[in-house]
Structure formats: structure tokens, C-alpha cells
């Protein structure tokens, strides 16, 4: 199984429009972040997590020409607004794409993108089968464990796929859900900034949460320019925790 980070930035990405801070002005590739998304290759299938606004750019940059399934975390625009780009994969694959999320996500997408999910199928629109999930399910022979997460007051989902757990936009995770992460080879989790934030884990909260669970390696995503320069932050982190960066690929 492989995971590739298509984007590791928060809703504004990095650089932020009009910002002159050291991170936004950095020429290092690790400090340039598109909106958060990953693609997972397992059993010859491609599973995309979230369709953010940079999906077209990410697909071209990484030569992605196949998406079999989409797992959605939640319906905020930085995680869903590239949904129209799925039609390119419909054209290539000549079949619908199956997508999954919780009830809140499904209801919101059907409202916000009603033209896609209406009974009248306008030619050229994305062809998506959107299904609500709450419990463990299978994509063919791949076991998917949804992990319930709170993004302030919003219910969202992380996912465990074999020994990989992916969580973004978390603020709190209860103990029962944390148990689902235990034993993961790799945990990907959000870490927005140093200062406390209403709806995202900050640096100290992330470290406290990670200390409660047994995982081999941790990669941080959904990062804002307020966290700091990639190389400086990495030096301060515990050995098993690293910042992810765009186009990083990991093998499990």
C-alpha cells in the first residue's frame, strides 16, 4: 500500500494570497502547500480522500489518471469544491465513481451540488454514487474503519485503511475512537498552528493526543503558515513525528 500527499495545507494553502511572512515567501518546496488531500494505492485500486479545490492541479502534477473511490471527511469547501474534476475520471474510466461519507456530508453535498445529484442527468456532469456510512465497511477486499472526529461542533470522519489512519480537521477525538487508531503503522493527522484554534488541533494539542495512542510514525497535515518554516518545525518535533509535504509518498 502507498499513500501520496497531494496537498498538506489548510483552507488558504501556502503561500497565502497577499501574505509576506517568512513561510509564504519561502522558496523551499516543502513550504508550498496545496489544500489537503491524499491518494492511496491498495490492491490495484486508487482511493482518494477529499476532492479539494486543487484537485485538477494535483492530478496533473502527479500524473493521476485513475480514481476508483473517494472517501470524504466533511463538506467544507477546501475538502469538496473540486468535485467537478471527477468527471474527467468518469470520461477516462467510463464508469461512475463511488464516494462515501457520513450523513452530514452526504446531505450537504446533495444540497450544495444539487446539479450533480438531481434526477435529471445533464450531459457531462460527474457520475458519482454517494453513499452514507457510519460503521466499518469494505471497498472490495479493503477494510475501511470510519473514525468519528469533532471539528469544533461538526461531526466528521477520519479513516483507518489497513495500517494507515488518516485524520484531518480534528479538534477532539474521544477515547473510544482513539482505540481504533491504536497499532497503526502510520497516522496522518492535522496540526494547524502553534496558537490554540477553535476547530483545529494546534501543536501542543496534537502532541498530547499522539501521546495517548500507539503508532509507529506520525505525519502532520492541514498546516497553516502560522506553524512555521518546515525545516525549523521538523527539528523541534519528537523523532517519530514529521511534517508531511506536498508530493511526499510513503510505502506501508
ZIZINOR-V849629 format. One line per field, one symbol per residue. ss: DSSP state (H for helix, E for strand, C for the rest). phi: phi as a letter, one per 30 degrees, with the letter a starting at -180 (. if undefined). A space follows every 10 residues. Layout:
ss=???
phi=???
This chain:
ss=CEEEEEECEC CCCECCCCCC CHHHHCCCHH HCECECEEEE EECCEEEEEC CCCCHHHHHH HCCCCCCCEE ECCCCCHHHH CCHHHHHHHH HHHCCCEEEE ECHHHHHHHH HHCHHHHCCC CCCCCCCEEE EECCCCEEEC CEEEEEEEEE ECCEEEEEEE ECCEEECCCC CECCHHHHHH HCCCCEEEEE CCCCCCCCCC CCHHHHHHHH CCCCCCEEEE ECECHHHCCH HHHHHHCCCC EEECCCCCEE EC
phi=.bbbddabcd ddibddeidc ddddddcddd ccbdddabbc cahiccccci cddceddddd dchdbabdbb ccdacdddcb dcedddddde dddhadcdbb addddddddd ddbdddcddd cdejdecbcc bdbbcebbch ccdccdbdbc chcddbbcbc bhcccbbbid cbbddddddd deiddbccbd adadddbdbb dcdddddddd ddbcbdbbbc bhccdddkde dddedcdeed cbddbeidbb cc
